[in-house]
Amino acid sequence: MSGINMIKNKIMVLSGKGGVGKSSIAVNTAVALKNKGFKVGLLDIDLHGPSVPHMLGLQNERLNANDDDKLLPVEKDGMKVISIGFLLDDENRAVIWRGPLKYKLLMQFLTDVEWGELDYLIIDSPPGTGDEPLTILQNIKDLAGAVIVTSPQSIALLDVKKALDFLNQMSIKLIGIVENMSGYKCPKCGELSHIFGNEDIEKKLGGKVIARIPIMKEFVELSDISKIPVENNEEIKKHFEQIAESIISSE
């Protein structure tokens, strides 16, 4: 028994469309679980836009292998991380791959990584329902569930419906929905303005909203300089503790 089989709970984070902050949610959720004392891994399967290394301040790290030719995850304060970003010599170079090449790398991430024993593996999936999430869902038979990230715009909710249908067709449990960019919180007065609308997501989609995270200046600024928001801001920390607790209680 080795590799991904030694991980107790595998959780996918996905979105119906891009630009809703999915990777930020995945990274900070993984760190929130780690800070609760769990052994956590983070698998970035966004092959065309791997932002996880930058968010964690690991841009200059590269993957190594052990004597058995198994890939060794890069570590960040005890959290294990795998990303195609660790295989690229230039983070600005585009990955222009067709499906077969993507499938080959994803299968390597699933079968040839020495994760060790972990309590949770958070899988950051690219937007949509294409090759990457489909490959993962077809090859991890014991996925514990999925978290969907969306913004409150009507147009975003249309794509979330597709993501929900995707999970239903694959018989994957929905742990909950994270409403990111849930209004803009003024850094001076603290007032919340619903600049992206204020849709009733639970009523429209039927899934449970496990966290509503407003746009906060601090979140953006910390992420841009590779400081993990959940570890550097108490208000942000509370939101991600909610998500972590929802994941823990879903077991």
PLY file of the C-alpha trace (Angstrom):
ply
format ascii 1.0
element vertex 251
property float x
property float y
property float z
element edge 250
property int vertex1
property int vertex2
end_header
0.00 0.00 0.00
1.64 3.24 -1.13
1.17 6.60 -2.76
-2.35 7.96 -2.86
-3.74 4.82 -1.22
-2.24 5.93 2.09
-4.36 9.10 2.14
-7.51 8.85 4.23
-9.63 11.63 2.70
-9.34 13.03 -0.82
-11.28 16.23 -1.41
-11.66 17.97 -4.78
-12.10 21.73 -5.04
-13.64 22.77 -8.34
-15.60 25.52 -10.02
-17.88 25.86 -13.00
-15.91 28.80 -14.38
-12.61 30.58 -13.94
-11.94 33.77 -12.03
-13.85 32.88 -8.87
-10.80 32.34 -6.64
-10.87 28.55 -6.60
-7.12 28.07 -6.12
-7.10 30.61 -3.27
-9.85 28.63 -1.58
-8.03 25.31 -2.11
-4.71 26.61 -0.77
-6.13 28.30 2.31
-8.44 25.38 3.08
-5.49 22.98 2.98
-3.51 25.25 5.31
-6.51 25.59 7.66
-6.72 21.79 7.92
-2.97 21.56 8.49
-3.18 24.15 11.25
-5.75 21.98 13.01
-3.09 19.32 13.40
-3.91 17.11 10.42
-1.38 15.72 7.96
-2.29 17.44 4.69
-1.28 17.32 1.05
-2.22 19.69 -1.77
-2.39 18.40 -5.34
-2.56 21.11 -8.01
-4.00 19.61 -11.23
-4.49 22.95 -12.96
-1.93 22.17 -15.66
-2.41 25.33 -17.70
-2.58 27.84 -14.85
-0.70 26.47 -11.83
-0.91 29.29 -9.29
-0.42 27.17 -6.15
3.41 27.46 -6.06
3.23 31.27 -6.14
0.53 31.42 -3.48
2.70 29.35 -1.15
5.96 31.15 -1.97
7.38 28.02 -3.60
8.03 29.43 -7.10
11.67 28.37 -7.15
11.16 24.83 -5.88
11.57 21.76 -8.12
10.45 18.16 -7.72
12.93 15.44 -6.82
12.62 11.66 -6.81
13.62 9.02 -4.28
15.58 5.82 -4.91
12.39 4.11 -6.11
11.80 6.84 -8.73
8.81 8.17 -6.80
8.28 11.92 -6.92
8.80 13.65 -3.58
6.33 16.47 -2.84
7.66 19.92 -2.06
6.95 20.77 1.58
5.62 24.01 3.06
5.62 24.05 6.87
4.85 20.33 6.93
2.22 20.42 4.16
3.10 18.38 1.06
2.51 19.95 -2.35
2.58 18.68 -5.94
2.13 20.94 -8.97
3.23 21.05 -12.60
4.68 24.42 -11.62
7.53 22.53 -9.94
8.41 20.95 -13.30
8.60 24.16 -15.33
11.86 26.04 -15.83
9.96 29.25 -16.56
6.68 29.99 -14.76
5.70 32.32 -17.60
5.90 29.61 -20.27
2.54 28.31 -21.49
1.79 24.59 -21.21
0.39 23.72 -24.63
-0.65 20.09 -24.28
-3.37 17.93 -25.76
-5.38 15.43 -23.71
-3.02 12.40 -23.87
-0.06 14.32 -22.43
-2.22 15.76 -19.65
-3.60 12.30 -18.84
-0.08 10.85 -18.62
1.10 13.50 -16.16
-2.04 13.28 -14.03
-1.66 9.51 -13.77
1.93 10.03 -12.71
0.73 12.39 -9.99
-1.74 9.72 -8.85
0.58 6.70 -8.96
4.17 7.90 -8.70
4.17 10.37 -5.79
5.42 9.39 -2.34
2.82 11.22 -0.25
3.26 9.14 2.90
0.36 8.82 5.32
-1.98 11.83 5.13
-5.31 12.68 6.69
-6.40 14.94 3.83
-5.45 15.57 0.23
-6.96 18.74 -1.22
-7.11 18.59 -5.02
-7.17 21.95 -6.79
-8.91 21.32 -10.11
-9.02 23.72 -13.09
-12.36 25.34 -13.97
-14.98 23.34 -15.80
-15.61 19.64 -16.31
-12.84 18.68 -18.75
-9.93 16.26 -18.89
-8.28 17.06 -15.57
-11.19 16.68 -13.11
-12.63 13.79 -15.14
-9.32 11.91 -15.01
-9.10 12.37 -11.25
-12.68 11.33 -10.56
-12.39 8.26 -12.77
-9.18 7.09 -11.11
-9.79 7.88 -7.44
-12.52 5.48 -6.45
-12.76 6.62 -2.84
-12.99 10.41 -3.22
-14.52 11.71 0.01
-16.35 14.57 -1.67
-16.08 17.90 -3.43
-16.31 21.59 -2.63
-17.59 23.92 -5.34
-16.39 27.54 -5.43
-18.44 30.29 -7.04
-19.04 34.00 -6.98
-22.62 35.26 -6.44
-23.13 36.47 -10.04
-26.02 34.98 -11.98
-23.70 34.07 -14.87
-21.41 32.17 -12.49
-24.33 30.20 -11.08
-25.17 28.90 -14.55
-21.76 27.23 -14.67
-22.10 25.95 -11.10
-25.19 24.04 -12.19
-23.03 22.24 -14.73
-20.46 21.43 -12.03
-23.21 20.07 -9.78
-24.52 17.92 -12.62
-20.95 16.71 -13.23
-20.66 15.56 -9.61
-24.07 13.88 -9.77
-23.15 11.99 -12.93
-19.90 10.84 -11.30
-21.69 9.94 -8.03
-19.50 12.30 -5.98
-20.80 13.77 -2.73
-21.08 17.56 -2.55
-19.63 18.73 0.77
-20.76 22.28 0.16
-20.50 25.48 -1.83
-18.14 28.34 -1.01
-19.50 31.73 -2.08
-16.34 33.68 -2.75
-16.32 37.42 -3.48
-19.53 37.61 -1.48
-19.66 41.37 -1.52
-16.87 43.91 -1.05
-15.90 44.81 2.48
-14.79 48.44 2.75
-11.43 48.53 4.57
-12.31 51.87 6.18
-15.92 51.56 7.35
-16.42 47.79 7.18
-19.63 48.11 5.14
-20.40 45.20 2.82
-21.45 46.12 -0.73
-22.84 43.39 -2.98
-21.11 44.53 -6.16
-21.52 41.12 -7.84
-25.16 40.74 -6.88
-26.72 38.95 -3.97
-28.20 35.74 -5.35
-29.71 33.19 -2.96
-27.35 30.39 -3.93
-28.87 27.74 -1.68
-32.34 28.43 -3.07
-31.16 28.52 -6.68
-28.79 25.56 -6.59
-29.99 23.39 -3.73
-26.51 22.91 -2.27
-25.43 24.05 1.19
-23.27 27.19 1.39
-20.51 26.42 3.90
-18.80 29.83 3.77
-19.36 33.31 2.38
-16.06 35.13 1.89
-16.18 38.83 0.97
-13.61 40.60 -1.17
-11.05 41.90 1.30
-8.08 44.08 0.46
-5.93 42.12 2.90
-6.69 38.81 1.14
-5.53 40.17 -2.22
-2.44 41.90 -0.86
-1.25 38.90 1.15
-1.76 36.48 -1.75
0.15 38.73 -4.15
3.26 38.66 -1.95
3.02 34.89 -1.29
1.86 35.27 2.30
-0.88 32.81 3.16
-3.98 34.84 4.14
-5.37 32.24 6.55
-2.15 32.48 8.58
-1.88 36.26 8.53
-5.39 37.60 9.11
-7.80 36.60 11.88
-10.99 37.43 9.97
-9.89 35.39 6.96
-8.89 32.58 9.29
-12.46 32.33 10.65
-13.91 31.82 7.16
-11.53 28.98 6.37
-12.03 27.33 9.72
-15.70 27.10 8.70
-14.76 25.33 5.48
-12.33 23.02 7.30
-14.98 22.09 9.88
-17.49 21.32 7.11
-14.97 18.99 5.48
-14.13 17.28 8.78
-17.79 16.80 9.72
-18.63 15.37 6.28
-16.68 12.16 6.96
0 1
1 2
2 3
3 4
4 5
5 6
6 7
7 8
8 9
9 10
10 11
11 12
12 13
13 14
14 15
15 16
16 17
17 18
18 19
19 20
20 21
21 22
22 23
23 24
24 25
25 26
26 27
27 28
28 29
29 30
30 31
31 32
32 33
33 34
34 35
35 36
36 37
37 38
38 39
39 40
40 41
41 42
42 43
43 44
44 45
45 46
46 47
47 48
48 49
49 50
50 51
51 52
52 53
53 54
54 55
55 56
56 57
57 58
58 59
59 60
60 61
61 62
62 63
63 64
64 65
65 66
66 67
67 68
68 69
69 70
70 71
71 72
72 73
73 74
74 75
75 76
76 77
77 78
78 79
79 80
80 81
81 82
82 83
83 84
84 85
85 86
86 87
87 88
88 89
89 90
90 91
91 92
92 93
93 94
94 95
95 96
96 97
97 98
98 99
99 100
100 101
101 102
102 103
103 104
104 105
105 106
106 107
107 108
108 109
109 110
110 111
111 112
112 113
113 114
114 115
115 116
116 117
117 118
118 119
119 120
120 121
121 122
122 123
123 124
124 125
125 126
126 127
127 128
128 129
129 130
130 131
131 132
132 133
133 134
134 135
135 136
136 137
137 138
138 139
139 140
140 141
141 142
142 143
143 144
144 145
145 146
146 147
147 148
148 149
149 150
150 151
151 152
152 153
153 154
154 155
155 156
156 157
157 158
158 159
159 160
160 161
161 162
162 163
163 164
164 165
165 166
166 167
167 168
168 169
169 170
170 171
171 172
172 173
173 174
174 175
175 176
176 177
177 178
178 179
179 180
180 181
181 182
182 183
183 184
184 185
185 186
186 187
187 188
188 189
189 190
190 191
191 192
192 193
193 194
194 195
195 196
196 197
197 198
198 199
199 200
200 201
201 202
202 203
203 204
204 205
205 206
206 207
207 208
208 209
209 210
210 211
211 212
212 213
213 214
214 215
215 216
216 217
217 218
218 219
219 220
220 221
221 222
222 223
223 224
224 225
225 226
226 227
227 228
228 229
229 230
230 231
231 232
232 233
233 234
234 235
235 236
236 237
237 238
238 239
239 240
240 241
241 242
242 243
243 244
244 245
245 246
246 247
247 248
248 249
249 250
